[in-house]
């Protein structure tokens, strides 16, 4: 048992089965609240339905609705518990990206690993068996991780042990975990990176060394964790891959005349894109398991200053000081060819793809933005020219684009069936709009302006957009954030406050809470499970507020470091948080079952902590610290009581 207090890791047994009479179980507890036994007749319409129909109904409820329902009747509580409805509701409120991450974790671990994971927190073999028997179910990730969440809430403290201490001679913050958490690449000095791998005994061993003739600028793992690419000031990018379980080897060296500004993998891990000040971007593709080969060179008449893959990995867009952007696409035979050239009359700011990879927007100093769209034959055609723009923002569903201008004019354009973009709404501000943020479901957006106002707009069911709320007296230079479930937003302000707004059933928004600090609030964000908000202030404190069952928000904790907080990070389900202070400490805080937060572990370093990073499944905490006039060290900490 890895909790410091093993007895606290026991999970409360389930309540009585649905077959028991109400008189047998007059009351119980769920989520720390009493279950009130009421006359079964009050719920006969629900309880008399077939179980499969009840289960279907539960899938439409949110976690807070199920929490309410579980409290009013023990029979309903038992049925919901046995139906795993709460686990699925909890899982649904996580952002899609987090669900994908958790599904990847359980898919890459075998049954023994998952069982050992659970055994760290409970001795209840029946509970472990009941969960693992569901491994083939589509709901297994929800059940597995929600159970871990319950169990780890009982852990009073974490015991941390150093798994590796790696000397290095650089202040560069170059370190990355692979997505599967089994490999780590770090810069040991300005010109050398080392790849470390996790052994079966959980030790970490050097697997390969990547050397450059000049400074290394970046290190990046592929999404499938099988490759690493580095970009160097020596004009080279190097691709390394696994040779066997003991070593990594060089697969390709990509050469440019000048320093490599960026080297990135495509989302499918099959291609690498580099660009340089030599006026070229290069696409390399995997030839076989042992080698990579050049697929295309994209040439410009001046320096290339930006290049990126589309989300589907089938297209690349580059921009250059030569006032042009170029789109390259991959054919079915694997070859790459130029699909379009987008001309401008001045230097381009940038170019980016829409989330569905079907559109590209370019922005330029010539005060024009251009939208190009992909035709069915694979060619690209100009769809819109937007003059006098300040910013252009796509919605996550790629169906809307928001265009702002310097005079405060903001317009929402909708994608029509013919590929054109039609103006559908105008948002009025009296000064330049600073930020535009869409909700995850693309049905709401918030614009903040130098006129000290933020306006929330929403799309009605019949299509039109309307103003839903105005937030006044906002002195914000920071990006407002929506919760992953689209029901709340938080905005930080320089007036020492952060405000939480909630969405009502009629689509309007209302103020739910004001979080006050004694100095400016420079950061505010939701936890992945949408249940907590964290705010960071110049007053050297972090405040955590939690969502109550009645919809209100209440302060749960105040965290401080002597010299202020450099960064914070939530675990994947929002139950734990890491804070890094300028005072040389890293603290881990956990969410208890009663709703409070408390410190679970603290790590101190005599030097300057540059960063702290959690790996993909939150089980490893990687701390990068720099000493004063001494050899710097990377220390890898393993949380024996998992950060989840």
C-alpha positions as CSV (number, residue, x, y, z in Angstrom):
1,X,0.0,0.0,0.0
2,X,1.5,3.3,-1.1
3,X,-0.6,5.7,0.8
4,X,1.1,7.0,3.9
5,X,-2.0,6.0,5.9
6,X,-3.1,2.6,4.4
7,X,-6.3,2.4,6.4
8,X,-7.5,5.6,4.7
9,X,-7.3,3.9,1.3
10,X,-10.2,1.6,2.0
11,X,-13.3,2.4,-0.1
12,X,-16.7,2.4,1.5
13,X,-18.7,-0.7,0.5
14,X,-21.6,-0.3,-1.9
15,X,-25.1,0.2,-0.4
16,X,-27.6,-2.5,-0.4
17,X,-28.8,-4.0,-3.7
18,X,-31.9,-2.7,-5.5
19,X,-33.7,-5.9,-4.4
20,X,-33.7,-4.8,-0.7
21,X,-36.8,-3.1,0.6
22,X,-36.6,0.6,1.7
23,X,-37.2,-0.5,5.3
24,X,-34.0,-2.6,5.2
25,X,-31.9,0.5,4.3
26,X,-33.6,3.5,5.8
27,X,-30.6,5.7,5.0
28,X,-27.1,5.7,3.6
29,X,-24.4,8.0,2.3
30,X,-23.2,9.0,-1.1
31,X,-20.6,11.5,-2.0
32,X,-20.3,12.5,1.7
33,X,-24.1,13.4,1.9
34,X,-26.9,11.5,3.6
35,X,-29.3,9.6,1.4
36,X,-32.9,10.5,2.4
37,X,-35.4,7.7,2.3
38,X,-38.7,8.9,0.8
39,X,-41.8,7.0,-0.1
40,X,-41.1,4.8,-3.1
41,X,-44.4,5.9,-4.6
42,X,-42.9,9.4,-5.2
43,X,-40.5,7.8,-7.7
44,X,-42.6,4.9,-9.0
45,X,-42.7,6.3,-12.6
46,X,-38.9,6.0,-12.7
47,X,-38.4,2.9,-10.5
48,X,-41.0,0.9,-12.4
49,X,-39.4,1.4,-15.7
50,X,-37.3,-1.5,-17.1
51,X,-33.6,-1.2,-16.1
52,X,-32.4,-0.7,-19.6
53,X,-34.7,2.3,-20.0
54,X,-33.6,3.7,-16.7
55,X,-29.9,3.2,-17.8
56,X,-30.7,5.1,-21.0
57,X,-32.3,8.0,-19.0
58,X,-29.2,8.2,-16.8
59,X,-27.0,8.8,-19.8
60,X,-28.7,12.2,-20.3
61,X,-28.0,13.4,-16.8
62,X,-25.0,15.4,-15.7
63,X,-22.9,14.4,-12.7
64,X,-24.5,17.0,-10.4
65,X,-28.0,15.8,-11.4
66,X,-27.1,12.3,-10.6
67,X,-25.7,13.5,-7.2
68,X,-29.0,15.1,-6.4
69,X,-30.9,12.0,-7.5
70,X,-28.8,9.7,-5.4
71,X,-29.5,11.7,-2.3
72,X,-33.3,11.5,-2.4
73,X,-34.0,7.8,-2.3
74,X,-31.8,4.8,-1.3
75,X,-33.3,2.5,-4.0
76,X,-32.4,5.1,-6.7
77,X,-29.0,5.4,-5.0
78,X,-28.4,1.7,-5.2
79,X,-29.6,1.4,-8.8
80,X,-27.4,4.3,-9.9
81,X,-24.4,2.8,-8.1
82,X,-24.9,-0.6,-9.8
83,X,-25.5,1.1,-13.1
84,X,-22.1,3.0,-13.0
85,X,-24.1,6.1,-14.0
86,X,-22.0,8.4,-11.8
87,X,-18.8,7.1,-13.3
88,X,-20.0,7.7,-16.8
89,X,-21.5,11.1,-16.0
90,X,-18.2,12.1,-14.4
91,X,-16.3,10.9,-17.5
92,X,-18.6,12.8,-19.9
93,X,-17.8,16.1,-18.2
94,X,-14.1,15.8,-19.0
95,X,-12.9,17.5,-22.2
96,X,-12.7,15.2,-25.3
97,X,-8.9,15.6,-25.3
98,X,-8.6,14.4,-21.7
99,X,-10.9,11.4,-22.5
100,X,-8.8,10.5,-25.4
101,X,-5.7,10.7,-23.2
102,X,-7.2,8.4,-20.6
103,X,-8.4,5.9,-23.2
104,X,-4.9,5.8,-24.6
105,X,-3.5,5.1,-21.2
106,X,-5.7,2.0,-20.5
107,X,-5.2,0.8,-24.0
108,X,-1.4,0.7,-23.6
109,X,-1.4,-1.2,-20.3
110,X,-2.1,-4.9,-19.8
111,X,-4.4,-6.3,-17.2
112,X,-1.6,-7.0,-14.7
113,X,-0.4,-3.4,-14.8
114,X,-4.0,-2.1,-14.3
115,X,-4.6,-4.5,-11.4
116,X,-1.4,-3.5,-9.7
117,X,-2.4,0.1,-10.1
118,X,-5.6,-0.5,-8.2
119,X,-3.9,-2.6,-5.5
120,X,-1.9,0.4,-4.5
121,X,-5.0,2.0,-3.1
122,X,-7.3,-0.9,-1.9
123,X,-7.2,-4.4,-0.5
124,X,-10.7,-5.1,-1.7
125,X,-10.1,-7.9,-4.2
126,X,-13.8,-8.2,-5.0
127,X,-13.8,-4.5,-6.0
128,X,-10.7,-4.9,-8.2
129,X,-12.2,-8.0,-9.9
130,X,-15.5,-6.3,-10.5
131,X,-13.7,-3.5,-12.3
132,X,-11.3,-5.7,-14.3
133,X,-14.1,-7.9,-15.4
134,X,-15.4,-4.9,-17.4
135,X,-12.1,-4.4,-19.2
136,X,-13.7,-5.1,-22.6
137,X,-16.6,-2.6,-22.0
138,X,-16.6,0.7,-23.8
139,X,-17.3,2.2,-20.3
140,X,-14.1,0.7,-18.8
141,X,-12.0,3.9,-18.9
142,X,-14.8,5.8,-17.1
143,X,-15.2,3.1,-14.4
144,X,-11.5,2.5,-13.9
145,X,-10.5,6.2,-13.5
146,X,-13.5,7.2,-11.5
147,X,-12.7,4.4,-9.1
148,X,-9.1,5.6,-8.8
149,X,-10.4,9.1,-8.1
150,X,-12.5,7.8,-5.2
151,X,-9.7,5.8,-3.8
152,X,-7.0,8.5,-4.1
153,X,-9.3,11.0,-2.4
154,X,-8.7,8.9,0.8
155,X,-4.9,9.3,0.6
156,X,-3.7,11.7,3.2
157,X,-0.2,12.2,1.9
158,X,2.1,11.0,-0.9
159,X,5.4,9.3,-0.5
160,X,7.8,10.5,-3.2
161,X,11.0,8.7,-4.2
162,X,13.7,9.9,-6.6
163,X,13.9,7.5,-9.5
164,X,16.8,9.2,-11.4
165,X,19.1,12.2,-11.0
166,X,20.7,13.2,-14.2
167,X,23.6,15.7,-14.3
168,X,23.4,18.4,-17.0
169,X,25.2,21.6,-17.8
170,X,22.6,23.8,-19.4
171,X,19.9,26.3,-18.3
172,X,17.8,25.5,-21.3
173,X,14.4,24.1,-20.4
174,X,14.5,21.2,-22.9
175,X,12.8,18.1,-21.7
176,X,9.9,16.0,-22.8
177,X,8.1,12.8,-21.9
178,X,6.9,10.5,-24.5
179,X,3.1,10.1,-24.7
180,X,3.2,6.6,-23.2
181,X,5.3,7.9,-20.3
182,X,8.0,5.3,-20.8
183,X,10.7,7.6,-22.3
184,X,12.2,10.9,-21.5
185,X,14.5,13.1,-23.6
186,X,16.5,15.9,-22.0
187,X,19.2,18.4,-22.9
188,X,22.3,17.5,-20.9
189,X,24.2,20.4,-22.2
190,X,23.6,23.0,-24.9
191,X,24.6,20.6,-27.7
192,X,23.6,17.2,-26.4
193,X,20.4,15.4,-25.6
194,X,19.9,12.1,-24.0
195,X,17.0,9.6,-24.3
196,X,16.1,7.7,-21.1
197,X,13.8,4.8,-20.9
198,X,11.9,3.1,-18.1
199,X,13.0,-0.4,-17.2
200,X,10.7,-3.2,-15.8
201,X,12.0,-2.5,-12.3
202,X,11.0,1.2,-12.8
203,X,14.6,2.4,-13.0
204,X,15.6,4.9,-15.8
205,X,18.5,4.0,-18.1
206,X,20.1,6.0,-20.9
207,X,19.1,4.6,-24.3
208,X,20.7,7.0,-26.7
209,X,22.6,10.3,-27.2
210,X,21.8,13.0,-29.8
211,X,24.6,15.4,-30.6
212,X,24.6,18.7,-32.5
213,X,27.5,21.0,-33.4
214,X,25.7,24.0,-32.0
215,X,22.9,24.7,-29.5
216,X,19.8,22.5,-29.6
217,X,16.7,24.6,-29.8
218,X,13.9,22.0,-29.4
219,X,13.2,18.3,-28.7
220,X,9.9,16.6,-29.6
221,X,8.5,13.1,-29.3
222,X,6.2,11.7,-32.0
223,X,2.6,11.0,-30.9
224,X,3.2,7.2,-31.0
225,X,6.3,7.6,-28.7
226,X,8.5,5.8,-31.1
227,X,10.5,8.7,-32.5
228,X,12.3,11.9,-31.3
229,X,13.2,14.9,-33.5
230,X,15.6,17.7,-32.4
231,X,16.2,21.1,-34.1
232,X,19.6,22.7,-33.8
233,X,21.4,26.0,-34.5
234,X,23.8,24.0,-36.7
235,X,21.2,23.8,-39.4
236,X,20.3,20.2,-38.7
237,X,17.3,18.3,-37.5
238,X,17.8,14.8,-36.3
239,X,15.3,12.0,-36.2
240,X,16.0,9.2,-33.7
241,X,13.9,6.0,-33.2
242,X,13.9,2.9,-31.2
243,X,16.4,0.3,-32.4
244,X,15.4,-2.3,-29.8
245,X,14.4,-2.2,-26.1
246,X,18.0,-1.3,-25.1
247,X,18.8,1.5,-27.6
248,X,17.7,4.3,-29.9
249,X,19.5,5.1,-33.2
250,X,19.6,7.9,-35.8
251,X,17.0,7.4,-38.6
252,X,17.7,10.6,-40.6
253,X,19.5,14.0,-40.5
254,X,17.6,16.9,-42.2
255,X,20.0,19.6,-43.4
256,X,19.4,23.3,-43.9
257,X,21.9,26.1,-44.7
258,X,20.9,28.1,-41.6
259,X,19.6,27.2,-38.2
260,X,16.4,25.1,-38.0
261,X,13.6,27.2,-36.5
262,X,11.3,24.3,-35.9
263,X,11.0,20.5,-36.3
264,X,7.6,18.8,-35.7
265,X,5.9,15.5,-36.3
266,X,2.6,15.1,-38.2
267,X,-0.3,13.9,-36.0
268,X,0.1,10.3,-37.3
269,X,3.8,10.3,-36.5
270,X,4.7,9.4,-40.1
271,X,6.2,12.7,-41.3
272,X,8.5,15.5,-39.9
273,X,8.3,19.1,-41.0
274,X,11.2,21.5,-40.6
275,X,11.8,25.1,-41.7
276,X,14.7,27.5,-41.7
277,X,15.9,31.0,-42.5
278,X,17.4,29.5,-45.7
279,X,14.0,30.0,-47.4
280,X,13.0,26.3,-47.3
281,X,10.7,24.0,-45.5
282,X,11.3,20.2,-45.8
283,X,8.9,17.3,-45.4
284,X,10.5,13.9,-44.4
285,X,8.5,10.7,-44.3
286,X,9.0,7.3,-42.9
287,X,10.4,4.9,-45.5
288,X,10.5,1.9,-43.3
289,X,11.2,1.0,-39.7
290,X,14.9,1.9,-40.1
291,X,15.0,5.0,-42.3
292,X,13.2,8.2,-43.3
293,X,13.5,10.0,-46.6
294,X,12.8,13.5,-48.0
295,X,9.3,13.8,-49.5
296,X,9.3,17.4,-50.5
297,X,11.2,20.7,-50.3
298,X,9.1,23.9,-50.2
299,X,11.0,26.8,-51.5
300,X,10.4,30.5,-50.9
301,X,12.3,33.6,-52.1
302,X,13.0,34.7,-48.5
303,X,13.1,33.3,-45.0
304,X,10.4,30.9,-44.0
305,X,9.1,32.0,-40.6
306,X,6.2,29.6,-40.1
307,X,5.1,26.1,-41.1
308,X,2.6,23.7,-39.7
309,X,0.7,20.5,-40.5
310,X,-3.1,20.3,-40.8
311,X,-4.8,18.4,-38.0
312,X,-5.3,15.4,-40.4
313,X,-1.7,15.4,-41.4
314,X,-2.4,15.6,-45.1
315,X,-1.5,19.2,-45.7
316,X,1.2,21.7,-44.8
317,X,1.1,25.5,-45.0
318,X,4.2,27.7,-44.9
319,X,4.6,31.5,-44.8
320,X,7.6,33.6,-45.7
321,X,9.0,37.1,-45.8
322,X,8.4,36.9,-49.6
323,X,4.8,37.8,-49.0
324,X,3.5,34.4,-49.9
325,X,2.0,31.4,-48.2
326,X,2.1,27.9,-49.8
327,X,-0.1,24.9,-49.3
328,X,1.3,21.5,-50.0
329,X,-0.8,18.3,-49.9
330,X,-0.2,14.6,-49.8
331,X,-1.6,12.4,-52.6
332,X,-2.9,8.9,-52.2
333,X,0.4,7.5,-53.5
334,X,2.3,9.3,-50.7
335,X,3.9,12.0,-52.8
336,X,3.6,15.7,-51.8
337,X,2.8,18.5,-54.3
338,X,2.0,22.2,-54.2
339,X,-1.7,22.9,-54.1
340,X,-1.9,26.7,-53.8
341,X,0.0,29.9,-53.5
342,X,-1.6,32.6,-51.4
343,X,-0.2,36.1,-52.3
344,X,-0.2,39.1,-50.1
345,X,1.1,42.7,-50.6
346,X,3.2,42.6,-47.4
347,X,4.8,40.3,-44.8
348,X,2.5,37.6,-43.5
349,X,1.8,37.3,-39.8
350,X,0.9,33.6,-39.9
351,X,-1.3,31.0,-41.5
352,X,-3.4,28.3,-39.8
353,X,-5.8,25.5,-40.7
354,X,-9.3,25.2,-39.5
355,X,-9.8,22.3,-37.1
356,X,-11.4,20.2,-39.8
357,X,-8.3,20.8,-42.1
358,X,-10.5,22.1,-44.9
359,X,-9.7,25.8,-44.7
360,X,-6.6,28.0,-44.3
361,X,-6.6,31.6,-43.1
362,X,-3.6,33.8,-43.7
363,X,-3.0,37.2,-42.1
364,X,-0.7,39.9,-43.3
365,X,0.7,43.4,-42.7
366,X,-1.2,44.5,-45.8
367,X,-4.2,44.6,-43.5
368,X,-5.9,41.7,-45.3
369,X,-6.8,38.2,-44.2
370,X,-7.6,35.6,-46.8
371,X,-9.5,32.3,-46.3
372,X,-8.8,29.5,-48.8
373,X,-10.9,26.4,-48.9
374,X,-10.3,22.8,-50.2
375,X,-12.3,21.6,-53.2
376,X,-13.4,18.1,-53.7
377,X,-10.7,17.5,-56.3
378,X,-8.0,18.4,-53.7
379,X,-7.2,21.9,-55.1
380,X,-7.6,25.0,-53.0
381,X,-9.6,28.1,-53.9
382,X,-9.9,31.6,-52.4
383,X,-13.2,31.9,-50.4
384,X,-12.9,35.3,-48.8
385,X,-10.8,38.4,-48.5
386,X,-11.2,40.3,-45.2
387,X,-9.8,43.9,-45.2
388,X,-8.8,45.9,-42.2
389,X,-8.8,42.9,-39.8
390,X,-7.2,42.7,-36.4
391,X,-7.7,39.0,-35.8
392,X,-9.4,36.0,-37.3
393,X,-10.6,33.0,-35.2
394,X,-12.2,29.7,-36.2
395,X,-14.7,27.9,-34.0
396,X,-13.8,24.4,-33.0
397,X,-16.4,22.9,-35.4
398,X,-14.9,25.0,-38.3
399,X,-18.4,26.3,-39.1
400,X,-17.9,29.8,-37.8
401,X,-15.2,32.4,-38.0
402,X,-14.9,35.6,-36.0
403,X,-13.3,38.7,-37.6
404,X,-12.2,41.7,-35.5
405,X,-11.1,45.1,-36.6
406,X,-9.0,47.7,-34.9
407,X,-12.1,50.0,-34.4
408,X,-13.8,47.4,-32.2
409,X,-16.1,46.0,-35.0
410,X,-16.5,42.3,-34.6
411,X,-18.4,40.1,-37.0
412,X,-19.3,36.4,-37.0
413,X,-19.3,34.7,-40.4
414,X,-21.0,31.3,-41.0
415,X,-19.8,28.7,-43.5
416,X,-22.5,28.2,-46.2
417,X,-23.1,25.0,-48.2
418,X,-21.3,26.5,-51.2
419,X,-18.1,27.1,-49.2
420,X,-18.6,30.9,-48.9
421,X,-18.6,32.7,-45.6
422,X,-21.7,34.7,-44.8
423,X,-21.9,37.5,-42.2
424,X,-24.5,36.5,-39.5
425,X,-23.9,38.8,-36.5
426,X,-22.1,41.9,-35.3
427,X,-20.7,42.3,-31.8
428,X,-20.3,46.0,-30.8
429,X,-17.4,47.2,-28.8
430,X,-16.2,50.8,-28.4
431,X,-12.5,49.9,-28.7
432,X,-10.2,47.3,-30.1
433,X,-11.1,43.7,-29.2
434,X,-8.2,42.0,-27.4
435,X,-9.4,38.4,-27.2
436,X,-12.0,36.1,-28.9
437,X,-12.7,32.7,-27.3
438,X,-15.2,30.1,-28.5
439,X,-16.8,27.6,-26.1
440,X,-15.7,23.9,-26.8
441,X,-19.1,23.2,-28.4
442,X,-18.8,26.3,-30.7
443,X,-22.2,27.6,-29.6
444,X,-20.9,30.5,-27.4
445,X,-18.1,33.0,-27.6
446,X,-16.8,35.8,-25.4
447,X,-15.0,38.9,-26.7
448,X,-13.0,41.2,-24.4
449,X,-12.1,44.7,-25.4
450,X,-10.1,47.7,-24.3
451,X,-13.4,49.4,-23.6
452,X,-13.4,47.4,-20.3
453,X,-16.2,45.2,-21.4
454,X,-16.5,41.5,-22.2
455,X,-19.5,40.4,-24.2
456,X,-20.9,36.8,-24.2
457,X,-22.7,35.9,-27.4
458,X,-24.6,32.7,-28.0
459,X,-26.1,30.8,-30.9
460,X,-29.8,30.2,-30.6
461,X,-31.4,26.9,-31.6
462,X,-32.8,28.5,-34.8
463,X,-29.3,29.6,-35.8
464,X,-28.9,33.4,-35.2
465,X,-26.3,34.7,-32.7
466,X,-27.4,37.1,-29.9
467,X,-25.7,38.9,-27.1
468,X,-26.3,36.9,-23.9
469,X,-24.5,39.0,-21.3
470,X,-22.2,41.9,-20.8
471,X,-19.4,41.9,-18.2
472,X,-18.4,45.5,-17.3
473,X,-15.4,47.0,-15.7
474,X,-13.0,44.3,-16.9
475,X,-9.4,45.3,-16.9
476,X,-8.1,42.2,-18.5
477,X,-5.2,41.3,-20.6
478,X,-5.8,37.6,-20.2
479,X,-7.7,35.1,-22.1
480,X,-11.2,34.2,-20.8
481,X,-11.8,30.5,-20.5
482,X,-14.8,28.2,-20.8
483,X,-15.2,25.1,-18.8
484,X,-15.0,21.8,-20.8
485,X,-18.8,21.2,-20.4
486,X,-19.6,24.7,-21.8
487,X,-21.6,25.7,-18.7
488,X,-19.2,28.2,-17.1
489,X,-16.6,30.7,-18.0
490,X,-14.0,32.5,-15.9
491,X,-12.2,35.8,-16.7
492,X,-9.3,37.2,-14.8
493,X,-8.8,40.9,-14.4
494,X,-6.2,43.4,-13.4
495,X,-8.7,44.9,-11.0
496,X,-7.7,42.2,-8.5
497,X,-10.7,40.0,-9.3
498,X,-11.8,37.0,-11.3
499,X,-15.4,36.5,-12.3
500,X,-17.2,33.2,-12.9
501,X,-20.3,33.2,-15.1
502,X,-22.8,30.4,-15.5
503,X,-25.1,29.5,-18.4
504,X,-28.8,29.3,-17.6
505,X,-31.2,26.9,-19.1
506,X,-32.6,29.6,-21.4
507,X,-29.1,30.3,-22.9
508,X,-28.5,33.5,-21.0
509,X,-25.5,33.9,-18.6
510,X,-25.3,35.2,-15.1
511,X,-22.6,36.1,-12.6
512,X,-22.0,33.2,-10.2
513,X,-19.0,34.3,-8.2
514,X,-16.4,37.0,-7.8
515,X,-13.0,35.8,-6.6
516,X,-11.1,38.6,-4.9
517,X,-7.3,39.0,-4.4
518,X,-5.3,41.9,-3.0
519,X,-3.3,42.3,-6.2
520,X,-3.9,41.7,-9.9
521,X,-5.2,38.3,-11.0
522,X,-3.0,37.1,-13.9
523,X,-4.3,33.6,-14.4
524,X,-7.6,31.8,-14.1
525,X,-8.6,28.3,-15.3
526,X,-11.0,25.4,-14.8
527,X,-10.0,22.0,-13.7
528,X,-10.5,19.3,-16.4
529,X,-13.6,17.9,-14.6
530,X,-15.1,21.5,-14.5
531,X,-15.6,21.3,-10.7
532,X,-12.9,23.7,-9.7
533,X,-11.4,27.1,-10.7
534,X,-7.9,28.1,-9.9
535,X,-6.8,31.8,-9.8
536,X,-3.2,33.1,-9.5
537,X,-2.5,36.6,-8.3
538,X,0.4,39.0,-7.9
539,X,-0.4,38.8,-4.1
540,X,1.6,35.5,-4.2
541,X,-1.4,33.3,-3.6
542,X,-3.4,30.8,-5.5
543,X,-7.1,30.3,-4.7
544,X,-9.2,27.2,-5.4
545,X,-12.9,27.5,-5.7
546,X,-15.3,24.5,-6.0
547,X,-18.7,24.1,-7.5
548,X,-21.3,23.1,-5.0
549,X,-24.3,20.9,-5.7
550,X,-26.6,23.9,-5.5
551,X,-24.6,25.6,-8.3
552,X,-22.8,28.1,-6.2
553,X,-19.0,28.4,-6.0
554,X,-17.2,28.3,-2.7
555,X,-13.6,28.9,-1.7
556,X,-11.8,25.6,-1.0
557,X,-8.2,26.6,-0.4
558,X,-5.6,29.4,-0.4
559,X,-2.1,28.3,-1.4
560,X,1.0,30.6,-1.1
561,X,4.7,30.5,-1.9
562,X,7.1,32.9,-0.2
563,X,8.2,34.4,-3.5
564,X,5.2,33.8,-5.6
565,X,4.0,31.0,-7.9
566,X,5.6,30.4,-11.2
567,X,3.2,27.8,-12.7
568,X,0.4,25.4,-11.8
569,X,-0.9,22.2,-13.4
570,X,-4.0,20.1,-12.7
571,X,-4.0,16.3,-12.9
572,X,-6.1,14.8,-15.7
573,X,-9.3,14.5,-13.6
574,X,-8.7,17.7,-11.6
575,X,-8.3,16.0,-8.2
576,X,-4.7,17.0,-7.8
577,X,-2.7,20.1,-8.5
578,X,1.0,20.9,-8.7
579,X,2.3,24.4,-7.9
580,X,5.9,25.5,-8.7
581,X,7.1,28.5,-6.6
582,X,9.9,30.9,-7.2
583,X,11.0,30.0,-3.6
584,X,12.4,26.7,-5.0
585,X,9.6,24.4,-3.9
586,X,7.1,22.2,-5.7
587,X,3.9,21.3,-3.8
588,X,1.3,18.7,-4.6
589,X,-2.3,19.4,-3.4
590,X,-5.1,17.0,-3.4
591,X,-8.9,17.1,-3.3
592,X,-10.4,15.3,-0.3
593,X,-13.7,13.4,-0.3
594,X,-15.2,16.2,1.9
595,X,-14.4,18.8,-0.7
596,X,-11.4,20.4,1.0
597,X,-7.9,20.6,-0.4
598,X,-4.7,19.9,1.4
599,X,-1.0,19.5,0.8
600,X,-0.1,15.9,-0.1
601,X,3.6,16.3,-0.7
602,X,6.3,19.0,-1.0
603,X,9.6,18.9,-2.8
604,X,12.4,21.5,-2.2
605,X,15.4,22.3,-4.3
606,X,18.3,24.6,-3.3
607,X,18.5,25.9,-6.9
608,X,16.1,27.6,-9.2
609,X,13.2,25.3,-10.4
610,X,12.6,26.1,-14.0
611,X,9.7,23.8,-14.6
612,X,7.7,20.8,-13.4
613,X,6.0,18.5,-15.9
614,X,3.5,15.6,-15.4
615,X,3.8,12.7,-17.8
616,X,0.8,11.5,-19.8
617,X,-0.9,9.5,-17.1
618,X,0.2,11.8,-14.2
619,X,2.2,9.2,-12.5
620,X,5.6,10.9,-13.0
621,X,6.6,14.4,-11.9
622,X,9.7,15.7,-13.8
623,X,11.4,18.6,-12.1
624,X,14.0,20.7,-14.0
625,X,16.1,22.8,-11.6
626,X,19.1,25.0,-12.2
627,X,21.7,25.6,-9.5
628,X,23.8,28.6,-8.8
629,X,27.4,28.3,-10.1
630,X,27.2,24.5,-10.0
631,X,26.2,21.5,-12.1
632,X,22.5,21.6,-12.8
633,X,20.4,18.5,-12.2
634,X,17.2,17.0,-13.4
635,X,15.4,15.0,-10.8
636,X,12.7,12.5,-11.7
637,X,10.2,11.9,-9.0
638,X,7.7,9.0,-9.0
639,X,4.5,9.5,-7.1
640,X,3.8,6.2,-5.3
641,X,0.3,7.4,-4.7
642,X,-0.6,8.4,-8.2
643,X,-1.3,12.0,-9.2
644,X,-4.9,11.3,-10.2
